Amino acid sequence: MILNESMLHGIPEPFQTMDEIRAYVSGNRIQCLVCGKYFRRLQFKHLTVHDMTADDYREAFGIPWNTSLTSAPSRDATGNKMTPERIELFKQCRKVRGTSRRPGVPAVRNQWQRNAQMGRYIARELVTTGCVTCGAPVQTTALCAVQPIHCDNCASPGALKVRAYYRRKQRDKVAA
């Protein structure tokens, strides 16, 4: 896709968050970000006016490849028409299409980064939970707290060895 000077004037930057993308496709109509016109769905016919394909449009504006370029009512109407037979036909068509790798978009990349940062934070956060056997308080990470936890008195000898190993490993990491 080649954008000329007249197309570059007034074209918004690619979406940066998934919330922006959801807001863009959740209205009664969807706006073409190149010319500003509103449609129920951005179809191939309209995008050819701008010398673009749907993939070019998605790449230019940071819209994920699995996000439909249709308005919410149009998606609902199409969804109501989908029968198990039609779904099977679409699955067969998917096998025929190419599976070339497409570049990621900023909104998806940003969402993954936020999830990864939040996951690392929660995984390391220390919490106190009760021993499953005797109810004694046991300090552990939030990630481990979702599993049954035993105190040192109730834990098996194998579990105590593993704990000692990780405590030594943690002390060595702090000392270094």
C-alpha positions in Angstrom: 0.0 0.0 0.0 1.3 3.4 -0.9 -0.2 6.5 0.8 0.0 9.7 -1.2 0.3 13.2 0.4 -3.5 13.9 0.3 -4.2 10.7 2.2 -1.5 11.3 4.9 -3.1 14.6 5.9 -5.5 14.0 8.8 -5.0 10.2 9.1 -4.9 9.3 12.8 -2.1 7.3 14.4 -2.5 3.6 14.9 -4.6 2.5 17.8 -2.4 1.9 20.9 -4.9 0.1 23.3 -7.5 -2.6 22.9 -10.0 -0.3 24.5 -9.6 2.2 21.7 -10.2 -0.6 19.1 -13.3 -1.9 21.0 -14.7 1.7 21.0 -14.0 2.0 17.3 -15.9 -1.1 16.3 -18.6 -1.0 18.9 -20.8 1.8 17.5 -23.8 1.5 15.1 -21.5 2.5 12.2 -17.8 2.2 11.6 -15.8 5.1 10.3 -13.3 4.8 7.5 -10.2 6.3 9.0 -8.9 7.4 5.6 -11.8 9.4 4.3 -14.0 9.8 7.3 -17.2 8.3 5.8 -19.4 6.0 7.9 -20.4 2.4 7.0 -22.1 -0.6 8.4 -19.0 -2.5 7.3 -15.8 -1.5 5.6 -15.9 -3.7 2.5 -13.3 -4.5 -0.1 -15.1 -2.3 -2.6 -14.7 0.8 -0.5 -11.1 0.1 0.5 -10.1 -0.2 -3.2 -11.0 3.4 -3.6 -8.0 4.1 -1.2 -5.9 1.5 -3.0 -5.9 -0.7 0.2 -6.8 -4.2 1.2 -8.4 -5.0 4.5 -5.0 -6.2 5.7 -3.3 -3.0 4.6 -6.0 -1.0 6.5 -5.6 -3.1 9.6 -1.8 -2.7 9.5 -2.0 1.1 8.9 -4.2 1.7 11.8 -3.0 -1.0 14.3 -6.2 -3.1 14.2 -5.6 -6.7 15.1 -6.1 -9.2 12.3 -8.9 -11.0 14.1 -11.0 -7.9 14.6 -13.8 -7.5 12.1 -14.1 -4.2 10.2 -17.9 -4.2 10.8 -20.2 -2.3 13.1 -21.7 -4.0 16.2 -25.3 -4.3 14.7 -23.8 -5.8 11.5 -21.8 -8.3 13.4 -24.9 -9.3 15.4 -27.0 -9.8 12.3 -24.3 -12.0 10.7 -23.8 -13.9 13.9 -27.6 -14.7 14.0 -27.3 -16.2 10.5 -24.5 -18.6 11.4 -25.7 -22.2 11.5 -23.6 -25.2 12.3 -23.5 -26.1 8.6 -22.2 -22.6 7.7 -19.6 -22.8 10.4 -18.3 -26.1 9.0 -18.1 -24.5 5.5 -16.1 -21.6 6.9 -13.7 -24.0 8.6 -13.1 -25.7 5.3 -12.4 -22.4 3.6 -9.9 -21.5 6.3 -7.8 -24.6 5.5 -7.4 -23.4 1.9 -6.3 -19.9 2.8 -2.6 -19.1 3.3 -1.2 -18.9 6.8 1.4 -16.2 6.3 2.8 -14.5 9.4 1.3 -11.0 9.9 3.1 -8.4 11.9 1.7 -7.6 15.4 -0.1 -4.4 16.1 0.7 -1.9 18.9 -2.6 -2.3 20.8 -2.1 -6.1 21.1 1.6 -5.7 21.9 0.8 -3.1 24.7 -1.9 -5.4 26.1 0.5 -8.3 26.3 3.1 -6.2 28.0 0.7 -4.9 30.6 -0.5 -8.5 31.3 3.1 -9.7 31.6 4.0 -6.9 34.0 0.9 -7.5 36.1 1.6 -11.3 36.1 5.2 -10.8 37.3 4.1 -8.4 40.0 1.4 -10.8 41.3 3.6 -13.8 41.1 6.2 -12.2 43.4 3.8 -10.6 45.8 4.1 -12.3 49.3 0.8 -13.3 50.9 -0.1 -15.3 54.1 -2.4 -18.2 53.8 -3.4 -21.0 56.1 -1.9 -24.5 56.1 -4.4 -27.0 54.5 -3.8 -29.6 57.3 -3.5 -27.6 60.6 -4.5 -24.0 59.6 -1.2 -22.4 60.7 -0.2 -19.3 58.8 2.2 -19.8 55.9 3.9 -17.1 54.0 4.1 -17.8 50.2 3.9 -16.0 46.9 0.5 -15.1 45.5 1.0 -17.5 42.6 1.6 -20.5 45.0 -1.3 -19.5 47.2 -3.8 -20.9 44.8 -2.5 -24.4 45.5 -2.8 -26.3 48.7 0.0 -25.1 51.0 1.3 -27.0 54.0 3.4 -25.5 56.9 6.9 -26.9 57.7 5.4 -29.2 60.4 2.8 -30.8 58.0 4.9 -30.8 54.7 6.4 -34.1 53.3 10.2 -34.5 53.5 10.5 -34.1 49.8 8.6 -30.8 49.9 10.9 -29.6 52.7 14.0 -30.3 50.6 12.5 -28.3 47.7 11.7 -25.4 50.0 15.3 -25.4 51.4 16.7 -25.5 47.9 14.7 -22.4 46.8 15.4 -20.6 50.0 19.2 -21.1 49.4 18.8 -20.0 45.8 16.9 -16.9 46.9 19.6 -16.1 49.5 22.4 -16.5 46.9 20.5 -14.2 44.5 20.1 -11.5 47.1 23.8 -11.9 48.2 25.1 -11.5 44.6 
